[in-house]
Amino acid sequence: MRRAPNPQLDFIDTSILERLLPTDHELQRIKATVDWGYVDAETADLYSPGVGRPAYPAPVLFRMLFLEHYATLSDVEVADQCRYNLLYRAFVGLPLSGPTPDDTTLVVFRRRLGVGRFGGLFDGLVAQCQAAGLLEQRLKIVDATHVVANVAIPNSVNLLREARRKVVGAVETDTGTARPDLRERFQTDAFIRGVPTAAMLTESVALSDALLQEIAPVEGVQTAAARALLEQVLRPTDDTVASVVDPEARLGYKTPKKPFVGYKLHVARGAGGHQRARHHGAGACRQPARGQPAP
């Protein structure tokens, strides 16, 4: 459900930040100019009033995703920045004290938005900034090249196997206790060479579901991250994980017949010659082929 704002806290924080931060910074101007209510309106169907734990407001999470594009940051980096960077914290709308969203929260929020809704929200932000004269109408040339990740491409069964291994290791780290019982039950399946059979895949999915149920009571940062990764591998979306070693790498295509796992590097050159580069998972730039990746 939505988290109700605290006007008194907002007033105190705003008073402090006004004395510390430059009011003419472009992020400050964007924050003050844009009517962020459209984000709440476009995401209202994702929340259930009065049901569940209070969530971070949608505009807060969306502004964090915007900062990733603005400053070329990853989910992990923007979460870290918002913990100690006062300018970013003020732009996002986080209080000076209290918890901040972590990278897993951003992953879940982006997944719930979906590619189409995120694109619409981003276009709405750009349109408001243009109308307010915050964007210079300059020619920008954008090109992209692929960057192959330094990972092997596992089949679906092996990918689940590696994700379960990561979960067990995370549980042991968070609890400080060796768990040979988990290793014996959930890591005994052998590495599959070649194309796995349907029975192998069914067995691997069942093992993964059983492991998630087994560790449900376990708490800890690493366990939560590993659990989310296994769930993403187990129930893939358009933003499919292609490697447990490098979870941000994605399946992309140089041509329809030349797939690769890695990143797309986008380079933009403005009319004045200024260059800016950004890389992100390949699948975020070009949608992977429909259906399952090569087994």
CYANA upper distance limits for C-alpha pairs under 8 A (distance plus 0.5 A):
  1 MET  CA     47 TYR  CA      5.70
  1 MET  CA     48 SER  CA      5.52
  1 MET  CA     49 PRO  CA      5.58
  1 MET  CA     50 GLY  CA      6.34
  1 MET  CA     51 VAL  CA      6.09
  1 MET  CA     52 GLY  CA      6.22
  1 MET  CA     53 ARG  CA      6.67
  1 MET  CA     54 PRO  CA      5.60
  1 MET  CA     55 ALA  CA      6.32
  2 ARG  CA     47 TYR  CA      7.12
  2 ARG  CA     48 SER  CA      8.19
  2 ARG  CA     49 PRO  CA      7.23
  2 ARG  CA     54 PRO  CA      6.00
  2 ARG  CA     55 ALA  CA      5.85
  2 ARG  CA     56 TYR  CA      7.53
  2 ARG  CA     57 PRO  CA      6.79
  3 ARG  CA     54 PRO  CA      5.25
  3 ARG  CA     55 ALA  CA      5.90
  3 ARG  CA     56 TYR  CA      6.65
  3 ARG  CA     57 PRO  CA      6.75
  5 PRO  CA     10 ASP  CA      8.45
  6 ASN  CA     10 ASP  CA      6.71
  7 PRO  CA     11 PHE  CA      6.63
  8 GLN  CA     12 ILE  CA      6.85
  9 LEU  CA     13 ASP  CA      6.63
  9 LEU  CA     95 PRO  CA      7.72
 10 ASP  CA     14 THR  CA      6.42
 10 ASP  CA     95 PRO  CA      7.42
 11 PHE  CA     15 SER  CA      6.68
 12 ILE  CA     16 ILE  CA      6.97
 13 ASP  CA     17 LEU  CA      6.60
 13 ASP  CA     95 PRO  CA      6.81
 13 ASP  CA     96 LEU  CA      6.82
 14 THR  CA     18 GLU  CA      6.49
 15 SER  CA     19 ARG  CA      7.36
 16 ILE  CA     20 LEU  CA      7.17
 17 LEU  CA     21 LEU  CA      6.29
 17 LEU  CA     86 LEU  CA      8.32
 17 LEU  CA     90 ALA  CA      7.73
 18 GLU  CA     22 PRO  CA      8.08
 18 GLU  CA     23 THR  CA      7.73
 21 LEU  CA     86 LEU  CA      8.34
 21 LEU  CA     87 LEU  CA      7.16
 22 PRO  CA     28 GLN  CA      8.33
 23 THR  CA     28 GLN  CA      6.53
 23 THR  CA     29 ARG  CA      7.85
 24 ASP  CA     28 GLN  CA      7.11
 24 ASP  CA     29 ARG  CA      7.04
 25 HIS  CA     29 ARG  CA      6.87
 26 GLU  CA     30 ILE  CA      6.57
 26 GLU  CA    134 LEU  CA      8.49
 27 LEU  CA     31 LYS  CA      6.55
 27 LEU  CA     91 PHE  CA      6.88
 28 GLN  CA     32 ALA  CA      6.70
 28 GLN  CA     91 PHE  CA      6.91
 29 ARG  CA     33 THR  CA      6.43
 30 ILE  CA     34 VAL  CA      6.40
 30 ILE  CA    129 CYS  CA      7.51
 30 ILE  CA    134 LEU  CA      7.97
 31 LYS  CA     91 PHE  CA      6.45
 33 THR  CA    129 CYS  CA      8.21
 33 THR  CA    132 ALA  CA      7.85
 34 VAL  CA    125 LEU  CA      7.73
 34 VAL  CA    128 GLN  CA      6.68
 34 VAL  CA    129 CYS  CA      7.45
 36 TRP  CA     40 ASP  CA      7.85
 36 TRP  CA     59 PRO  CA      6.92
 37 GLY  CA     41 ALA  CA      6.84
 37 GLY  CA     59 PRO  CA      8.37
 38 TYR  CA     42 GLU  CA      6.56
 39 VAL  CA     43 THR  CA      6.69
 39 VAL  CA     58 ALA  CA      7.11
 39 VAL  CA     59 PRO  CA      6.26
 39 VAL  CA     62 PHE  CA      8.37
 39 VAL  CA    121 LEU  CA      7.21
 40 ASP  CA     44 ALA  CA      6.32
 40 ASP  CA     57 PRO  CA      8.45
 40 ASP  CA     58 ALA  CA      6.66
 40 ASP  CA     59 PRO  CA      7.17
 42 GLU  CA    121 LEU  CA      8.29
 43 THR  CA     47 TYR  CA      8.02
 43 THR  CA     58 ALA  CA      7.63
 43 THR  CA    113 LEU  CA      8.24
 46 LEU  CA    112 ARG  CA      8.09
 48 SER  CA     52 GLY  CA      8.08
 56 TYR  CA     60 VAL  CA      7.28
 56 TYR  CA     61 LEU  CA      7.51
 56 TYR  CA    101 PRO  CA      7.98
 57 PRO  CA     61 LEU  CA      7.23
 58 ALA  CA     62 PHE  CA      6.54
 59 PRO  CA     63 ARG  CA      6.46
 59 PRO  CA     92 VAL  CA      8.34
 60 VAL  CA     64 MET  CA      6.94
 60 VAL  CA     92 VAL  CA      5.69
 60 VAL  CA     93 GLY  CA      6.51
 60 VAL  CA     94 LEU  CA      7.89
 61 LEU  CA     65 LEU  CA      6.93
 61 LEU  CA     92 VAL  CA      8.06
 61 LEU  CA    101 PRO  CA      8.22
 61 LEU  CA    106 LEU  CA      7.21
 61 LEU  CA    109 PHE  CA      7.88
 62 PHE  CA     66 PHE  CA      6.71
 63 ARG  CA     67 LEU  CA      6.70
 63 ARG  CA     91 PHE  CA      7.96
 63 ARG  CA     92 VAL  CA      5.87
 64 MET  CA     68 GLU  CA      7.10
 64 MET  CA     78 VAL  CA      7.27
 64 MET  CA     79 ALA  CA      8.40
 64 MET  CA     92 VAL  CA      6.62
 65 LEU  CA     69 HIS  CA      7.50
 65 LEU  CA     75 ASP  CA      8.35
 65 LEU  CA    106 LEU  CA      8.04
 66 PHE  CA     70 TYR  CA      6.65
 66 PHE  CA    122 PHE  CA      8.34
 67 LEU  CA     71 ALA  CA      6.27
 67 LEU  CA     72 THR  CA      8.09
 67 LEU  CA     73 LEU  CA      7.73
 67 LEU  CA     78 VAL  CA      7.60
 67 LEU  CA     88 TYR  CA      8.42
 68 GLU  CA     72 THR  CA      5.68
 68 GLU  CA     73 LEU  CA      4.88
 68 GLU  CA     74 SER  CA      6.57
 68 GLU  CA     75 ASP  CA      7.73
 68 GLU  CA     78 VAL  CA      6.88
 69 HIS  CA     73 LEU  CA      7.33
 72 THR  CA    277 ALA  CA      8.49
 72 THR  CA    278 ARG  CA      6.36
 72 THR  CA    279 HIS  CA      8.42
 73 LEU  CA     77 GLU  CA      6.07
 73 LEU  CA     78 VAL  CA      6.26
 74 SER  CA     78 VAL  CA      6.60
 75 ASP  CA     79 ALA  CA      6.69
 75 ASP  CA    103 ASP  CA      5.45
 75 ASP  CA    106 LEU  CA      7.17
 75 ASP  CA    107 VAL  CA      8.03
 76 VAL  CA     80 ASP  CA      6.79
 76 VAL  CA    102 ASP  CA      7.82
 76 VAL  CA    103 ASP  CA      5.56
 77 GLU  CA     81 GLN  CA      6.61
 78 VAL  CA     82 CYS  CA      6.62
 78 VAL  CA    103 ASP  CA      8.40
 79 ALA  CA     83 ARG  CA      7.18
 79 ALA  CA    100 THR  CA      7.97
 79 ALA  CA    101 PRO  CA      6.97
 79 ALA  CA    102 ASP  CA      5.84
 79 ALA  CA    103 ASP  CA      6.30
 80 ASP  CA     84 TYR  CA      7.65
 80 ASP  CA    102 ASP  CA      8.46
 81 GLN  CA     85 ASN  CA      5.74
 81 GLN  CA     88 TYR  CA      7.54
 81 GLN  CA     89 ARG  CA      8.47
 82 CYS  CA     86 LEU  CA      7.87
 82 CYS  CA     88 TYR  CA      6.22
 82 CYS  CA     89 ARG  CA      5.52
 82 CYS  CA     92 VAL  CA      8.44
 82 CYS  CA    100 THR  CA      7.66
 83 ARG  CA     89 ARG  CA      7.69
 83 ARG  CA    100 THR  CA      7.04
 84 TYR  CA     89 ARG  CA      8.10
 85 ASN  CA     89 ARG  CA      6.54
 86 LEU  CA     90 ALA  CA      6.47
 87 LEU  CA     91 PHE  CA      6.70
 88 TYR  CA     92 VAL  CA      6.55
 89 ARG  CA     93 GLY  CA      6.60
 89 ARG  CA     94 LEU  CA      5.95
 89 ARG  CA     95 PRO  CA      8.07
 89 ARG  CA     96 LEU  CA      8.24
 90 ALA  CA     94 LEU  CA      6.75
 90 ALA  CA     95 PRO  CA      8.27
 94 LEU  CA    100 THR  CA      7.71
101 PRO  CA    105 THR  CA      6.50
101 PRO  CA    106 LEU  CA      7.78
102 ASP  CA    106 LEU  CA      7.25
103 ASP  CA    107 VAL  CA      6.81
104 THR  CA    108 VAL  CA      6.75
104 THR  CA    225 ALA  CA      7.16
104 THR  CA    228 ALA  CA      8.06
105 THR  CA    109 PHE  CA      6.58
106 LEU  CA    110 ARG  CA      6.50
107 VAL  CA    111 ARG  CA      6.63
108 VAL  CA    112 ARG  CA      6.66
109 PHE  CA    113 LEU  CA      6.70
110 ARG  CA    114 GLY  CA      6.76
110 ARG  CA    118 PHE  CA      7.90
111 ARG  CA    239 ASP  CA      8.05
113 LEU  CA    117 ARG  CA      6.02
113 LEU  CA    118 PHE  CA      6.26
114 GLY  CA    118 PHE  CA      6.63
115 VAL  CA    119 GLY  CA      6.62
116 GLY  CA    120 GLY  CA      6.81
117 ARG  CA    121 LEU  CA      6.74
118 PHE  CA    122 PHE  CA      6.65
119 GLY  CA    123 ASP  CA      6.58
120 GLY  CA    124 GLY  CA      6.65
121 LEU  CA    125 LEU  CA      6.87
122 PHE  CA    126 VAL  CA      6.83
123 ASP  CA    127 ALA  CA      6.58
124 GLY  CA    128 GLN  CA      6.84
125 LEU  CA    129 CYS  CA      6.77
126 VAL  CA    130 GLN  CA      6.59
127 ALA  CA    131 ALA  CA      6.66
128 GLN  CA    132 ALA  CA      6.70
129 CYS  CA    133 GLY  CA      6.74
129 CYS  CA    134 LEU  CA      5.59
129 CYS  CA    135 LEU  CA      6.61
130 GLN  CA    134 LEU  CA      6.28
130 GLN  CA    135 LEU  CA      5.75
130 GLN  CA    136 GLU  CA      8.38
138 ARG  CA    270 GLY  CA      7.21
138 ARG  CA    271 ALA  CA      6.71
139 LEU  CA    270 GLY  CA      6.34
139 LEU  CA    271 ALA  CA      5.90
140 LYS  CA    268 ALA  CA      6.84
140 LYS  CA    269 ARG  CA      6.04
140 LYS  CA    270 GLY  CA      4.84
140 LYS  CA    271 ALA  CA      6.75
141 ILE  CA    268 ALA  CA      6.01
141 ILE  CA    269 ARG  CA      5.71
141 ILE  CA    270 GLY  CA      6.89
142 VAL  CA    266 HIS  CA      7.25
142 VAL  CA    267 VAL  CA      6.18
142 VAL  CA    268 ALA  CA      4.89
142 VAL  CA    269 ARG  CA      7.05
143 ASP  CA    266 HIS  CA      6.20
143 ASP  CA    267 VAL  CA      5.98
143 ASP  CA    268 ALA  CA      7.10
144 ALA  CA    264 LYS  CA      6.77
144 ALA  CA    265 LEU  CA      5.84
144 ALA  CA    266 HIS  CA      4.85
144 ALA  CA    267 VAL  CA      6.70
145 THR  CA    264 LYS  CA      6.16
145 THR  CA    265 LEU  CA      5.73
145 THR  CA    266 HIS  CA      7.19
146 HIS  CA    254 LYS  CA      7.80
146 HIS  CA    262 GLY  CA      7.80
146 HIS  CA    263 TYR  CA      6.31
146 HIS  CA    264 LYS  CA      5.03
146 HIS  CA    265 LEU  CA      6.50
146 HIS  CA    282 ALA  CA      7.99
147 VAL  CA    262 GLY  CA      6.15
147 VAL  CA    263 TYR  CA      5.50
147 VAL  CA    264 LYS  CA      6.44
147 VAL  CA    265 LEU  CA      7.25
148 VAL  CA    260 PHE  CA      7.15
148 VAL  CA    261 VAL  CA      6.43
148 VAL  CA    262 GLY  CA      4.84
148 VAL  CA    263 TYR  CA      6.85
149 ALA  CA    246 ASP  CA      8.18
149 ALA  CA    249 ALA  CA      7.14
149 ALA  CA    261 VAL  CA      6.55
149 ALA  CA    262 GLY  CA      4.74
149 ALA  CA    263 TYR  CA      7.49
150 ASN  CA    262 GLY  CA      8.45
151 VAL  CA    243 SER  CA      7.61
151 VAL  CA    245 VAL  CA      7.44
151 VAL  CA    246 ASP  CA      7.69
152 ALA  CA    243 SER  CA      8.20
153 ILE  CA    242 ALA  CA      7.57
153 ILE  CA    243 SER  CA      7.34
153 ILE  CA    261 VAL  CA      7.81
154 PRO  CA    158 ASN  CA      6.17
154 PRO  CA    159 LEU  CA      6.08
154 PRO  CA    242 ALA  CA      8.25
154 PRO  CA    243 SER  CA      7.76
154 PRO  CA    295 PRO  CA      8.31
155 ASN  CA    159 LEU  CA      6.54
155 ASN  CA    195 VAL  CA      7.87
155 ASN  CA    196 PRO  CA      8.18
155 ASN  CA    294 ALA  CA      7.49
155 ASN  CA    295 PRO  CA      4.98
156 SER  CA    160 LEU  CA      6.79
156 SER  CA    201 LEU  CA      7.80
156 SER  CA    295 PRO  CA      6.12
157 VAL  CA    161 ARG  CA      6.72
157 VAL  CA    192 ILE  CA      7.75
157 VAL  CA    196 PRO  CA      7.47
157 VAL  CA    200 MET  CA      7.58
157 VAL  CA    201 LEU  CA      6.12
157 VAL  CA    204 SER  CA      6.57
158 ASN  CA    162 GLU  CA      6.63
158 ASN  CA    191 PHE  CA      6.76
158 ASN  CA    192 ILE  CA      6.93
159 LEU  CA    163 ALA  CA      6.70
159 LEU  CA    233 VAL  CA      7.97
159 LEU  CA    242 ALA  CA      8.31
159 LEU  CA    243 SER  CA      7.40
159 LEU  CA    244 VAL  CA      7.45
160 LEU  CA    164 ARG  CA      6.67
160 LEU  CA    204 SER  CA      7.29
160 LEU  CA    205 VAL  CA      8.00
160 LEU  CA    208 SER  CA      7.57
160 LEU  CA    230 LEU  CA      7.55
160 LEU  CA    233 VAL  CA      7.12
160 LEU  CA    234 LEU  CA      7.48
161 ARG  CA    165 ARG  CA      6.81
161 ARG  CA    187 GLN  CA      7.45
161 ARG  CA    189 ASP  CA      8.13
161 ARG  CA    204 SER  CA      7.78
162 GLU  CA    166 LYS  CA      6.79
162 GLU  CA    244 VAL  CA      7.08
163 ALA  CA    167 VAL  CA      6.82
163 ALA  CA    226 ALA  CA      7.88
163 ALA  CA    229 LEU  CA      7.52
163 ALA  CA    230 LEU  CA      5.81
163 ALA  CA    233 VAL  CA      8.13
163 ALA  CA    244 VAL  CA      6.61
164 ARG  CA    168 VAL  CA      6.80
164 ARG  CA    186 PHE  CA      7.54
164 ARG  CA    187 GLN  CA      7.73
164 ARG  CA    208 SER  CA      7.08
164 ARG  CA    211 LEU  CA      8.02
164 ARG  CA    230 LEU  CA      7.19
165 ARG  CA    169 GLY  CA      6.78
165 ARG  CA    183 ARG  CA      8.34
165 ARG  CA    186 PHE  CA      8.43
165 ARG  CA    187 GLN  CA      7.01
166 LYS  CA    170 ALA  CA      6.64
166 LYS  CA    226 ALA  CA      6.70
167 VAL  CA    171 VAL  CA      6.72
167 VAL  CA    223 THR  CA      6.76
167 VAL  CA    226 ALA  CA      5.47
167 VAL  CA    227 ARG  CA      6.58
167 VAL  CA    230 LEU  CA      7.98
168 VAL  CA    172 GLU  CA      6.82
168 VAL  CA    179 ARG  CA      8.03
168 VAL  CA    182 LEU  CA      7.20
168 VAL  CA    183 ARG  CA      7.52
169 GLY  CA    173 THR  CA      6.73
170 ALA  CA    174 ASP  CA      6.63
170 ALA  CA    222 GLN  CA      5.77
170 ALA  CA    223 THR  CA      5.38
170 ALA  CA    226 ALA  CA      7.14
171 VAL  CA    175 THR  CA      6.49
171 VAL  CA    215 ILE  CA      8.29
171 VAL  CA    218 VAL  CA      7.66
171 VAL  CA    220 GLY  CA      8.31
171 VAL  CA    222 GLN  CA      7.93
171 VAL  CA    223 THR  CA      5.89
172 GLU  CA    176 GLY  CA      5.95
172 GLU  CA    177 THR  CA      5.67
172 GLU  CA    178 ALA  CA      5.92
172 GLU  CA    179 ARG  CA      6.83
173 THR  CA    177 THR  CA      7.68
173 THR  CA    222 GLN  CA      8.13
174 ASP  CA    219 GLU  CA      7.99
174 ASP  CA    220 GLY  CA      5.96
174 ASP  CA    221 VAL  CA      7.93
174 ASP  CA    222 GLN  CA      7.15
174 ASP  CA    223 THR  CA      7.28
175 THR  CA    220 GLY  CA      8.40
179 ARG  CA    183 ARG  CA      7.09
180 PRO  CA    184 GLU  CA      6.49
181 ASP  CA    185 ARG  CA      6.73
182 LEU  CA    186 PHE  CA      6.25
182 LEU  CA    187 GLN  CA      8.02
182 LEU  CA    211 LEU  CA      8.50
183 ARG  CA    187 GLN  CA      5.52
183 ARG  CA    188 THR  CA      7.62
184 GLU  CA    188 THR  CA      6.35
186 PHE  CA    207 LEU  CA      6.76
186 PHE  CA    208 SER  CA      8.15
186 PHE  CA    211 LEU  CA      7.40
192 ILE  CA    196 PRO  CA      7.11
195 VAL  CA    295 PRO  CA      6.33
196 PRO  CA    200 MET  CA      6.52
196 PRO  CA    201 LEU  CA      7.29
196 PRO  CA    295 PRO  CA      7.49
197 THR  CA    201 LEU  CA      6.98
198 ALA  CA    202 THR  CA      6.63
199 ALA  CA    203 GLU  CA      6.64
200 MET  CA    204 SER  CA      6.66
201 LEU  CA    205 VAL  CA      6.65
202 THR  CA    206 ALA  CA      6.74
203 GLU  CA    207 LEU  CA      6.72
204 SER  CA    208 SER  CA      6.70
205 VAL  CA    209 ASP  CA      6.72
205 VAL  CA    234 LEU  CA      7.35
206 ALA  CA    210 ALA  CA      6.64
207 LEU  CA    211 LEU  CA      6.67
208 SER  CA    212 LEU  CA      6.83
208 SER  CA    230 LEU  CA      8.14
208 SER  CA    234 LEU  CA      7.94
209 ASP  CA    213 GLN  CA      6.91
210 ALA  CA    214 GLU  CA      6.66
211 LEU  CA    215 ILE  CA      6.76
212 LEU  CA    216 ALA  CA      6.53
212 LEU  CA    227 ARG  CA      7.57
218 VAL  CA    223 THR  CA      7.85
219 GLU  CA    223 THR  CA      7.15
219 GLU  CA    224 ALA  CA      7.53
220 GLY  CA    224 ALA  CA      6.57
221 VAL  CA    225 ALA  CA      6.84
222 GLN  CA    226 ALA  CA      6.59
223 THR  CA    227 ARG  CA      6.35
224 ALA  CA    228 ALA  CA      6.64
225 ALA  CA    229 LEU  CA      6.75
226 ALA  CA    230 LEU  CA      6.73
227 ARG  CA    231 GLU  CA      6.69
228 ALA  CA    232 GLN  CA      6.64
229 LEU  CA    233 VAL  CA      6.77
229 LEU  CA    244 VAL  CA      8.35
229 LEU  CA    247 PRO  CA      8.37
230 LEU  CA    234 LEU  CA      6.43
231 GLU  CA    235 ARG  CA      6.44
232 GLN  CA    236 PRO  CA      5.85
232 GLN  CA    237 THR  CA      8.09
232 GLN  CA    240 THR  CA      7.72
232 GLN  CA    241 VAL  CA      7.38
233 VAL  CA    240 THR  CA      7.51
233 VAL  CA    241 VAL  CA      6.42
236 PRO  CA    240 THR  CA      5.64
236 PRO  CA    241 VAL  CA      7.76
238 ASP  CA    283 GLY  CA      8.45
238 ASP  CA    287 GLN  CA      7.71
238 ASP  CA    288 PRO  CA      7.89
239 ASP  CA    250 ARG  CA      8.04
239 ASP  CA    283 GLY  CA      7.14
239 ASP  CA    284 ALA  CA      7.72
240 THR  CA    250 ARG  CA      7.26
240 THR  CA    251 LEU  CA      8.11
240 THR  CA    283 GLY  CA      8.38
241 VAL  CA    247 PRO  CA      6.43
241 VAL  CA    248 GLU  CA      7.72
241 VAL  CA    249 ALA  CA      7.67
241 VAL  CA    250 ARG  CA      6.67
241 VAL  CA    251 LEU  CA      8.49
242 ALA  CA    247 PRO  CA      7.39
242 ALA  CA    249 ALA  CA      6.99
242 ALA  CA    250 ARG  CA      6.02
242 ALA  CA    251 LEU  CA      6.73
242 ALA  CA    261 VAL  CA      7.35
243 SER  CA    247 PRO  CA      5.87
243 SER  CA    248 GLU  CA      8.49
243 SER  CA    249 ALA  CA      7.32
243 SER  CA    250 ARG  CA      8.37
248 GLU  CA    280 HIS  CA      8.17
248 GLU  CA    281 GLY  CA      6.27
249 ALA  CA    261 VAL  CA      6.70
249 ALA  CA    262 GLY  CA      5.12
249 ALA  CA    263 TYR  CA      6.47
249 ALA  CA    280 HIS  CA      8.18
249 ALA  CA    281 GLY  CA      5.28
249 ALA  CA    282 ALA  CA      7.16
250 ARG  CA    261 VAL  CA      5.84
250 ARG  CA    262 GLY  CA      5.97
250 ARG  CA    263 TYR  CA      7.16
250 ARG  CA    281 GLY  CA      5.36
250 ARG  CA    282 ALA  CA      5.41
250 ARG  CA    283 GLY  CA      5.45
250 ARG  CA    284 ALA  CA      8.10
251 LEU  CA    259 PRO  CA      7.37
251 LEU  CA    260 PHE  CA      6.27
251 LEU  CA    261 VAL  CA      5.00
251 LEU  CA    262 GLY  CA      7.14
251 LEU  CA    281 GLY  CA      8.33
251 LEU  CA    282 ALA  CA      6.39
251 LEU  CA    283 GLY  CA      5.89
251 LEU  CA    288 PRO  CA      6.51
252 GLY  CA    259 PRO  CA      6.11
252 GLY  CA    260 PHE  CA      5.92
252 GLY  CA    261 VAL  CA      6.59
252 GLY  CA    262 GLY  CA      7.75
252 GLY  CA    263 TYR  CA      8.25
252 GLY  CA    282 ALA  CA      5.28
252 GLY  CA    283 GLY  CA      5.58
252 GLY  CA    285 CYS  CA      8.46
252 GLY  CA    286 ARG  CA      6.73
252 GLY  CA    287 GLN  CA      7.51
252 GLY  CA    288 PRO  CA      6.09
253 TYR  CA    257 LYS  CA      8.01
253 TYR  CA    258 LYS  CA      6.15
253 TYR  CA    259 PRO  CA      4.72
253 TYR  CA    260 PHE  CA      6.38
253 TYR  CA    282 ALA  CA      8.31
253 TYR  CA    286 ARG  CA      7.76
253 TYR  CA    288 PRO  CA      7.72
254 LYS  CA    258 LYS  CA      5.97
254 LYS  CA    259 PRO  CA      6.72
254 LYS  CA    260 PHE  CA      7.85
255 THR  CA    259 PRO  CA      7.58
261 VAL  CA    282 ALA  CA      7.57
262 GLY  CA    281 GLY  CA      6.66
262 GLY  CA    282 ALA  CA      6.17
263 TYR  CA    279 HIS  CA      6.72
263 TYR  CA    280 HIS  CA      5.76
263 TYR  CA    281 GLY  CA      4.85
263 TYR  CA    282 ALA  CA      4.66
263 TYR  CA    283 GLY  CA      8.28
264 LYS  CA    279 HIS  CA      5.99
264 LYS  CA    280 HIS  CA      6.26
264 LYS  CA    281 GLY  CA      6.80
264 LYS  CA    282 ALA  CA      5.42
264 LYS  CA    285 CYS  CA      7.26
265 LEU  CA    277 ALA  CA      7.31
265 LEU  CA    278 ARG  CA      6.16
265 LEU  CA    279 HIS  CA      4.70
265 LEU  CA    280 HIS  CA      7.31
266 HIS  CA    277 ALA  CA      6.04
266 HIS  CA    278 ARG  CA      5.72
266 HIS  CA    279 HIS  CA      6.53
267 VAL  CA    275 GLN  CA      7.25
267 VAL  CA    276 ARG  CA      6.14
267 VAL  CA    277 ALA  CA      4.84
267 VAL  CA    278 ARG  CA      7.05
268 ALA  CA    274 HIS  CA      8.48
268 ALA  CA    275 GLN  CA      6.06
268 ALA  CA    276 ARG  CA      5.81
268 ALA  CA    277 ALA  CA      6.89
269 ARG  CA    273 GLY  CA      6.24
269 ARG  CA    274 HIS  CA      5.95
269 ARG  CA    275 GLN  CA      5.06
269 ARG  CA    276 ARG  CA      7.23
270 GLY  CA    274 HIS  CA      5.92
270 GLY  CA    275 GLN  CA      7.25
280 HIS  CA    284 ALA  CA      7.38
280 HIS  CA    285 CYS  CA      8.32
281 GLY  CA    285 CYS  CA      7.82
282 ALA  CA    286 ARG  CA      6.97
283 GLY  CA    287 GLN  CA      5.67
283 GLY  CA    288 PRO  CA      6.28
289 ALA  CA    293 PRO  CA      8.01
